[in-house]
Amino acid sequence: MFTPRRNRGSAVAEHYASSVNYRFANFRLDPIARRLTRDELALEVPRRVFDCLVYLIEQRARAVGRDELIEYVWRRSNVSDNQLAQTVLAARRLLDDDGAQQRLIRTVSGFGYHFVGEVQVEAAQTSAAETGTAPLATPAPETMPASEAMPARATPPAPAAAAPRIRPGLAAALSLALLASGWALWRTREWPASLESPVQPAPAPAPGWVWVLPARVAPGEEEWARIGIATLIAERLRHRGTVVVPMENVLSRLHDRTPGNDLGALQRELGASRLVLPTVHREGEGWRVELRVQGAGWPLHVAVNDADLLLAARKATDQLDTPSPDAIAASDEGFDMIEQLIRSRDFEAALGQLAQLREPQSPEAELLRIRLDMEQGRHAQAEERAAGLRARLDPQLEPVQTGRLDMLEVSLLRRRGAPGWEALIDQAVVLLQAHGRPRDLGRALILRGSRAAAAGEYAAASMDFTQAQRHFLADADELGAASAGELLAMIASLQGRPAEALRQVQDSVETFARYGAVGQQFLGLRGMLSLQFGMLRWDDAQVTLERMRALQAQSADSDERTDYLRARMLLLLGTGQLREAHALLEESEREPSRARASADVLRTADLYRMQLDLARGRHAQVAVDGAAAYARVYSEDGKESVSTSHRDQGELALYLWFEARRRLRAEAPLALPPLAALPKTLQAPATTFGWLARGHHLREGGNGRGIEAEDAYREALRLAHALNRQSRIVAANEALIRLLLEQGRTAVAAQELTDLLASDPGLPARDFDSAVLLMRVRRAEGDLPGWRRAAADAARLAGERQIPPELLEPPPG
């Protein structure tokens, strides 16, 4: 007998811990990686469709009842059979199946569904341990085998003189710190209610929204169209700038009841600006789609015939003209619509709607113009408009407009590193708590939470982000709730739960994409990328970068272009493509000159250059320039006011500096420049990078300070484990193991390596630095078979990097 899974986390962890893949027909499904491929090509699979498919395959020995499948996929029971049917239909289409043939998914009449395809089970390369599935409520994030997204570049072992070599444990460790500083902020251990399964029924959205109701469909005629056609219409309206209630909220409020003929009563009950009721039925050999509209500004009835049902629905939707200027000027809906157009970067349409407003010089219109300037990268013009509006506004008479302006000015001030933005956040919260819409207050709380997170006050940040998400949900603002969810993900990452954070960010990015919010989608992808770098998931990062590439092509913002180029450079470093990385870095350094770059972009430029110089073997250059670069990134004066991200970047600069000195000491001691003054940060580091720099400095001093250096490296390793960042764990292990081997403590070094691989056995197979570290230990142990396996992995992953020459000679035996 089936028992509903109210606590789904343990169940998912159990069956994903099996670490298997499923092959059927020409498909391969990897549950842990959440990856479905056809002929080795990855498919885009919506989350619910993927969960549905996984469960049917895992339960393939029997038919699965509708209620059981609904409970598993949605984690609640108030889901209609039509929603389930639509999800199964989508799964069938992905698998080249259909309701007639039912080659793979068979409908069991009156009961549910049965996966009947022949399935082969094979061991997966990814372990449950490495994905951190145990505490999760959903499957681990997507990962890809190293052989699929990016061709391996095999480089046979070569003499040291062939090319400059990059040392293990560096490229991956730095990638996350560099990118994470640009990602808005992040998330908490206590999860807010899911967007998909609210603890309580979704509250009514504010007036001014359009509700698209489930379609009326004759019995026996394409039951999936009841929800499917309504979703199509809603999405088409939304991408034209109309503010549409998410379908989940519609279904939750209707409780699966069929709307009656009295649409006026339903409109009043829902507090809707307009209702759209589709009707679908066959007419001859084709289809007829009719749309009844309740509310002003649109035609009251539209009917279209076509041989193709979906085409008929699109044509009918396109006959719903946008509201007249008078209609949109009379409520917040017009401003919401323009804001949506700005988010989707349809700037021409946004300007057109602004020109049609009845009061084009109103504070609300001017706020939108400031937003438009910011999205188009015209920050100086936005600041000028903001100053003009500030002079016009009276906070007593116009508190909401003042609070909204406060929030825009916070972004403008922070972008150029100017003071005064912290007080504006507090003022905005106070004003909008008393006067604003829930979404306004949600945005203000996000800013306040961001400030707390930057100061390391994660509990306070989590509380603000969670409250913001609730306010967005209360205003039926799914996009705002997704933004809050992304920031909550940041907290989860900072608290050592990267797999959990990645899942949440992926959810937010899907929502941003659905609403056409290009800028937010770009930031979310950058957050995904920093996590994937930290988890040493180079192939996943390649996929994410491809999505970023398409978005940044639409951007007029120099910062976004620079971020994209730098991210590509880091990926190329991580995969050993040094020449291409150098070309990209030079292009990124030219980019800020084309437009006004933000303070963050300018401040972190040195870090990218130092990392590339180290990779190219320019150790003396970094050792000389390191002090000035460190001072530019992180001034030690006023250390108490430095944010956590600035501190992380500063100690990263310190690590790069002392890493360069360590290499020079090993290769050319006479070229080592003297230290003019010892950075005070070395006395009390706060991050993995700072403790690694301290350990390098202690070893540089000699005089029997090996014990102190070991203590510093072990503290670096402890902090890396606390963050659960695989990249930093590898970097700290590399420094510690090198020291232990130099001291002749091979058994202790081997145990450290065993501890590293226990949580991620596949690490040397996908990461060059880890493979080289494994070679180093196996050679010291005299383990010839182990050395050979590690050497093969290192050669496969090397790219343009060289395996250190001292490791090329096999161990005796």
JONOR-V247807 format. One line per field, one symbol per residue. ss: DSSP state (@ for helix, = for strand, . for the rest). psi: psi as a letter, one per 40 degrees, with the letter a starting at -180 (. if undefined). burial: + if it has 16 or more other ideal C-beta (glycine too) atoms within 10 Angstrom, else -. A space follows every 50 residues. Layout:
ss: ???
psi: ???
burial: ???
//
This chain:
ss: .......@@@@@@@@@...=====..====....====..==....@@@@ @@@@@@@@.....==@@@@@@@@@......@@@@@@@@@@@@@@...... ....====...====....====....@@@@..............@@@@. .........@@@........@@@@@@@@@@.................... .........========.......@@@@@@@@@@@@@@@....=..@@@@ @@@@........@@@@@@@@...==========..=========...... ======..@@@@@@@@@@......@@@@@..@@@@@@@@@@@@...@@@@ @@@@@@......@@@@@@@@@@@@@...@@@@@@@@@@@@@@......@@ @@@@@@@@@@@@@@@.....@@@@@@@@@@@@@@@..@@@@@@@@@@@@@ @@@@...@@@@@@@@@@@@@@@@@...@@@@@@@@@@@@@@@@@...@@@ @@@@@@@@@@@@@@...@@@@@@@@@@@@@@@@@...@@@@@@@@@@@@@ @@.....@@@@@@@@@@@@@@@@@...@@@@@@@@@@@@@@@@@....@@ @@@.@@@@@@@@@@@...@@@@@@@@@@@@@@@.....@@@..@@@@@@@ @@@@@@@@@@@@@@@@@.@@@........@@@@....@@@@@@@@@@@@@ @....@@@@@@@@@@@@@@@@@@..@@@@@@@@@@@@@@@@@...@@@@@ @@@@@@@@....@@@@.@@@@@@@@@@@@@@..@@@@@@@@@@@@@@... ....@@@......
psi: hhhhgdgeddddddededfiihhhbfihhhddefhhihfehiihhidddd ddddddddfeeiihiddddddddefiefhiddddddddddddddefiied dfddhhhhhecbihheihhhhihiehidddefddeieiiiihihideddh highhihiidediiihiieddddddddddddehcaaaidhhihiddgidi ihihiiieihhhiiihhiheggddedddddddddddddeeeihhhidddd dddefeihhaegdddddddefidiihhihhiihbeaihhhhhhhiieiie hhhhiidhdddddddddeegiiiidddeeeiedddddddddddefgdddd dddddeidgeeidddddddddddddeegddddddddddddddihdddgdd dddddddddddddddefiiedddddddddddddddiiddddddddddddd ddddeegdddddddddddddddddefgdddddddddddddddddefgddd ddddddddddddddefgdddddddddddddddddefgddddddddddddd dddeiehdddddddddddddddddeegdddddddddddddddeeihiidd dddedddddddddddeegddddddeddddddddghehfddehiddddddd dddddddddddddddddgdeehiihdihhddddgieiddddddddddddd dafffdddddddddddddddddefhdddddddddddddddddeegddddd ddddddedegdedeeehdddddddddddddefgdddddddddddddedbe ihhhdeedhiii.
burial: -------+---++--+--++++-+--+++++++++++-------+-++++ ++++++++++--++-+++++++++++--++-+++++++++++-++-+--- ---+++-----++++-+-+----+++++-++++--+++++++++++-+++ ----+--------+++++++++++++++++++++++++---+-++--+-- -+++++-++++++++++----+++++++++++++++++++++++++++++ ++++----+---+--++--+-+++++++-+------+++++++++-++-- -+-+-+--+--+++-++--+-++---+++--+++++++++++++++--++ +-++-++-----+++++++++++++++++--++-++--+---+----+++ +++++++++++++++-----+--++-+++-++---+++++++++++++++ ++++---+--++++++++++++++++++++++++++++++++++++++++ +++++++++-+++++++++++++++++++++++++++++++++++-++-- ++--+-++++++++++++++++++++++-+++-++--+--++--++++-+ +-++++++++++++++++++-++++++-++-+++-------+-+++++++ +++++++++++++++------+------+-++--++++++++++++++++ ----++--++-++++++-+++-+++++++++++++++++++---++--++ -++--+---+-++++++++++++++++++++-+--++-+++-++++++++ ++++--+---+--
//
